Amino acid sequence: MIRESRLALARCAAAFFILAATSSCVTPVAPKEYQFATGSKSGLVVVSFTQPFSYLEWTYRGSNGGLFRPVDICSTRPACGYTEVLPGGTMVYALEVPAGEWDFVSWSEERQGIYHHSKEPFRVRFRSVAGRVTYAGNIQLSASGIATRDESARDVEAFLRQYKNVKPDQVDTHIMNLVNE
């Protein structure tokens, strides 16, 4: 009886650690050979991040209050399959999400056991269109706050170099915007 209880406890602990290890990679980067499935209800959103930390976790949710999913995390951690961003550098990220409007709502970073996170609430709205690639722009995080800008000449070119199955005429531009609370 005690042995069975310990075995059950060990299984629960293993399941917890697997869940914890995979939950920080909730939204994987779209594979480089990405192709839309016929009748896809998702779109591919291309966004770039310019940030002062080596990596960040950007939390986003459906702008309708989370109808699709309550919260997802876009992580720039190398362990999640992304190229590490150098401090002050930029990373182009391809995110597959259901069609609709979405908001980035917070960011966080952990370094040597110390957590940094967004102090003020914000919403940066972006759009996903079913069966299309939408370039949403660049989010720049700095000491003065968050700004969005159009870096499509640089970012779309970098995206198309990596995603050979996507044709330039499949990419639309709809620059995300900071929504006032």
Secondary structure, DSSP 8 states (H G I E B T S, - for coil): -HHHHHHHHHHHHHHHHHHHHHHTT-S----TT----TT-SEEEEEEEEE-SSS--EEEEEETTTSSS-S-EEEE--GGGT-----TT-EEEEEEEEESEEEEEEEEEEEETTEEEE--S--EEEEEE-TTSEEEEEEEEEETTEEEEE--HHHHHHHHHHH-TTS-GGGEEE---EEE--
